[in-house]
Structures are given as structure tokens and as C-alpha cells.
Amino acid sequence: MHYESFGAGRPIVFLPGWGGAGSEGRDVHEPVFEGRPGWRRIYVDPPGTGQSPAVPSITDQDGMLSAIADLIDQVVGDEPFALAGTSAGGLHARGIVKRDPARVLGLLLRVPGIVVDRAQRTLPTEQYLVKTPAYQEAWTDKQRRYYDPAEARADLEFLGRIQGDVATYSLREDPAARFEGPTLIVTGRQDTMTGYADAWPILDDYPRATYAVLDQEGHDLPVQRIGLYRALVSDWLARIEQRVEHPDA
């Protein structure tokens, strides 16, 4: 499985959305680490995406989760690590936390997929998303640089077999688990894909969570509120660093 790694220190693993590659997460998050040493950033291409080939033996979300967990074990060894998951990557991140919460330093969920069955999701509309020329330009640039190339490189047949059935796109075991490490949940107020409301009920599982709903952002968050998003991530990292340095605080 392909991944990119930058810097040295505490590992932090970034998991993309379904069909996405690590490059979008890399370019969104790397500026946060400028002048912030002590972190090894690992951006993963899951099987069938980016530069990672499909694995025919993977037929459901549990197989995908196991492959990602195995890669993390190979890359970080026995070290504790932080996790950041976008969309379906948030489902994978929560699944990994459930397996061994004591090993995870902190959790970031960006536009997380909480309810797998789209028909059961609580979704807003785009009615109040103001698509200014600046927004359209930023969204088109992001589509051109990340989403179109990711789709062109992805094994859509392999991914589609898993995604096409709620039974195989879901994890067999509910990923809900209490996690007491620093957590950040960021959703888009106009996200018509995973929404924002379905992430609120999981908040009780994360007693040290910051929960943010960003107006004028959809599922591609961040498009316009990049500075705000990065500020939230920077605060999350600071909370992890404080916890590592003062575990009893």
C-alpha cells in the first residue's frame, strides 16, 4: 500500500475519503506543520486508490479496515499515533480507535461518514451555500487538482463492489467506542453528502472533543474556510502535545 511520509517525531496518520488519495489531505494539512516540529505525517492511499492497487481478497469494509490497520502497524511499529480521517476515512479511523483506543494519541474526523446508509442520513440542502465566483474558482481548482485525478486512478470496479451494498460498505461491528484523547470533529453546514447532524450524537463518546460546523462549506471542506480549518487542527495538535507532555493534567 502506498503512503507518503514527512518529518519525524510522533506519527500522525491521515486517511482519505472513499476513492480519494492522500494528496488532498497532504496539501490541506502540511501548512499546519510549518514551524511545528515533532510530528511524522503519514498520508495513505488505501487499496484501490492513488498508487495503491486493489486487493481482490478485500470484499467489504472490514477487509479495508484490516488492510489499513496492518499498514499502520508496519509503518509506526509499536508507537502511539494520532489519526485523522476524512469522510469514509473517518469510519476507518473510528474502527481503528475501537480496536485499541489506548494506543491512539488523538482523533480528527473531517466531514465524517457516520450513517453508512445514505437513505438514513440527516442531510441539509445547498440552499444557503453562496457560490460566489471566488468559491466556484476554489472548488473547481480543488476538483481539478485532487478529485478528478483520484477518480481517474482509482479502481472504481473494486471500490464499487464494496460501496454498492450497505452490508459490505458498513463495518460488521459498530465503531462506537469511548475515546478520552483530544478529538476534533469538523463538519460542513451545507454538506449534502454526510451532513453535520449525524456526527453530533457520537459526541458523548469523545469527552475531550471540539465539534465545529463550518458555514459555507460542503463535503469538500475546506474550500473557503481554509484558515479557520487549519486553526482548529493546530489547536487539536496543541491539545495532543499538552496531553503527551502532561499526561495527568
C-alpha positions as a printed Julia matrix, in Angstrom:
249×3 Matrix{Float64}:
   0.0     0.0     0.0
   1.37    3.4    -0.96
   1.87    6.24    1.52
   3.87    9.45    1.8
   5.76   10.35    4.96
   7.13   13.73    6.01
   9.02   14.88    9.07
   9.98   12.99   12.22
   8.5    12.5    15.65
   5.07   11.37   16.83
   3.27    9.59   13.97
   0.03   11.02   12.66
  -1.82    9.01   10.01
  -4.19   10.67    7.53
  -6.89    8.54    5.89
  -8.76    9.93    2.85
 -12.37    9.65    1.81
 -13.7     6.77   -0.27
 -11.85    6.62   -3.58
  -9.61    9.51   -2.58
  -5.83    9.55   -2.39
  -3.56   11.05    0.23
  -2.53   14.1    -1.8
  -5.54   16.27   -0.91
  -5.05   15.67    2.81
  -1.34   16.33    2.41
  -1.81   19.73    0.81
  -4.56   20.75    3.24
  -2.63   19.78    6.36
   1.09   20.21    5.65
   1.0    24.01    6.17
  -0.22   23.38    9.73
   3.11   21.7    10.49
   5.3    24.54    9.25
   7.21   25.65   12.32
   5.71   22.78   14.3
   8.39   20.07   14.65
   7.95   16.73   16.37
   5.39   15.13   14.04
   5.81   12.46   11.39
   2.95   12.89    8.92
   1.8     9.8     7.01
  -0.68   10.17    4.13
  -2.19    6.89    3.0
  -3.59    5.69   -0.34
  -5.96    2.86    0.69
  -6.28   -0.21   -1.56
  -7.68    0.64   -4.97
  -6.88    4.36   -4.72
  -3.99    6.57   -5.74
  -0.85    4.5    -6.16
  -2.18    1.53   -4.18
  -3.51   -1.36   -6.27
  -6.78   -3.07   -5.49
  -6.65   -6.21   -3.36
  -9.17   -8.75   -4.76
  -9.4   -10.57   -1.44
 -10.89   -7.41    0.15
 -14.63   -7.67   -0.34
 -16.02   -5.45    2.41
 -15.26   -2.55    4.72
 -13.82   -4.83    7.39
 -11.24   -6.05    4.9
 -10.38   -2.47    4.01
 -10.05   -1.56    7.68
  -7.77   -4.54    8.37
  -5.52   -3.61    5.45
  -5.21   -0.04    6.7
  -4.58   -1.2    10.28
  -1.88   -3.59    9.08
  -0.17   -0.76    7.19
  -0.21    1.44   10.28
   1.38   -1.37   12.31
   4.09   -1.77    9.67
   4.82    1.95    9.4
   4.66    3.11   13.02
   5.52   -0.13   14.82
   4.54   -0.1    18.48
   4.49    3.7    18.78
   1.37    5.56   19.83
  -0.03    7.62   16.96
  -2.68   10.18   16.09
  -5.37    9.56   13.49
  -7.12   11.86   11.03
  -9.92   10.51    8.84
 -11.91   12.27    6.14
 -15.42   11.09    5.19
 -15.18    7.27    4.89
 -11.69    7.64    6.34
 -13.44    8.78    9.5
 -15.22    5.43    9.65
 -11.85    3.68    9.29
 -10.31    5.92   11.95
 -13.12    5.18   14.41
 -12.76    1.47   13.67
  -9.05    1.62   14.47
  -9.72    3.53   17.69
 -12.21    0.87   18.75
  -9.57   -1.84   18.3
  -7.04   -0.16   20.59
  -8.03    3.26   21.97
  -5.12    3.38   24.42
  -2.67    3.45   21.52
  -4.22    6.5    19.82
  -2.95    9.92   20.86
  -5.75   11.94   19.27
  -8.53   11.7    16.69
  -9.55   14.1    13.92
 -12.78   13.45   12.0
 -13.28   15.7     8.97
 -16.75   15.54    7.36
 -17.02   12.02    8.81
 -19.29    9.35    7.44
 -21.34    8.3    10.45
 -24.5     6.79    8.95
 -23.49    4.41    6.16
 -26.91    4.09    4.53
 -27.38    7.34    2.63
 -31.16    6.96    2.78
 -30.96    7.16    6.58
 -28.72   10.24    6.79
 -29.86   13.62    8.03
 -28.74   15.92    5.23
 -29.06   19.65    4.62
 -29.52   21.25    1.23
 -27.22   23.67   -0.57
 -29.88   26.39   -0.35
 -27.71   28.66    1.78
 -24.36   27.88    0.18
 -23.38   31.13   -1.55
 -21.46   30.09   -4.64
 -19.58   33.28   -5.27
 -17.07   33.48   -8.14
 -14.29   33.01   -5.56
 -15.98   29.89   -4.21
 -16.53   28.47   -7.69
 -12.91   29.1    -8.6
 -11.61   27.45   -5.42
 -13.97   24.47   -5.79
 -13.08   23.98   -9.45
  -9.38   24.14   -8.64
  -9.77   21.51   -5.92
 -11.76   19.28   -8.27
  -9.11   19.61  -10.97
  -6.12   19.07   -8.69
  -7.4    16.27   -6.47
 -10.79   14.71   -7.11
 -10.63   14.24  -10.88
  -7.12   12.67  -10.77
  -8.14   10.47   -7.8
 -11.17    9.18   -9.7
  -9.07    8.56  -12.81
  -6.56    6.48  -10.84
  -8.98    4.62   -8.58
 -10.11    1.07   -9.27
 -13.79    2.0    -9.45
 -14.97   -1.56  -10.05
 -13.2    -2.82   -6.92
 -14.43    0.11   -4.8
 -17.92   -0.03   -6.27
 -18.44   -3.65   -5.29
 -17.88   -2.71   -1.66
 -19.76    0.58   -1.73
 -22.72   -0.77   -3.7
 -24.22   -2.68   -0.78
 -24.8    -1.21    2.68
 -23.92   -4.63    4.16
 -20.41   -4.59    2.67
 -19.88   -0.82    2.98
 -20.6    -0.97    6.72
 -18.32   -2.35    9.38
 -19.74   -5.53   10.86
 -19.22   -4.11   14.35
 -20.39   -0.63   15.32
 -17.24    1.55   15.56
 -18.64    3.49   18.5
 -16.17    3.44   21.39
 -15.3     5.79   24.22
 -12.11    7.68   23.48
 -10.71   10.12   26.02
  -7.91   11.6    23.92
  -8.08   15.06   22.29
 -10.59   14.91   19.45
 -11.68   17.29   16.71
 -14.85   16.82   14.65
 -15.29   19.27   11.76
 -18.4    19.22    9.58
 -19.84   21.41    6.83
 -23.15   23.2     7.37
 -24.0    22.72    3.68
 -22.54   19.2     3.37
 -25.11   17.29    1.31
 -23.08   14.05    1.35
 -22.56   13.18    5.02
 -24.17   16.22    6.63
 -23.38   17.59   10.05
 -26.24   16.46   12.3
 -25.36   12.75   12.33
 -21.96   13.49   13.88
 -23.49   15.21   16.9
 -24.87   12.05   18.59
 -21.39   10.48   18.74
 -20.05   13.38   20.81
 -20.63   11.6    24.12
 -18.05    9.02   23.07
 -15.43   11.78   22.99
 -15.34   13.74   26.27
 -12.4    15.82   25.01
 -13.85   16.72   21.63
 -14.17   20.05   19.87
 -17.14   19.93   17.5
 -17.34   22.52   14.71
 -19.89   23.12   11.97
 -18.46   25.47    9.35
 -20.9    27.63    7.42
 -20.31   27.98    3.68
 -18.58   24.63    3.5
 -19.77   21.38    1.95
 -18.32   17.88    1.8
 -15.16   19.21    0.12
 -14.28   21.16    3.26
 -12.19   23.23    3.43
 -12.78   25.23    0.25
 -13.33   28.75    1.6
 -12.61   28.43    5.34
  -9.1    27.03    4.97
  -7.58   29.32    7.57
 -10.28   28.5    10.12
  -9.98   24.79    9.48
  -6.21   24.86    9.89
  -6.56   26.86   13.11
  -8.83   24.15   14.51
  -6.32   21.46   13.5
  -3.48   23.44   15.07
  -5.44   23.69   18.32
  -6.09   19.93   18.21
  -2.38   19.22   17.78
  -1.56   21.53   20.68
  -4.0    19.64   22.89
  -2.34   16.35   21.95
   1.11   17.78   22.67
  -0.07   19.02   26.05
  -1.54   15.62   26.87
   1.69   13.84   25.9
   3.81   16.23   27.94
   1.44   16.33   30.92
  -0.49   13.02   30.89
  -2.02   13.62   34.33
  -3.18   17.16   33.59
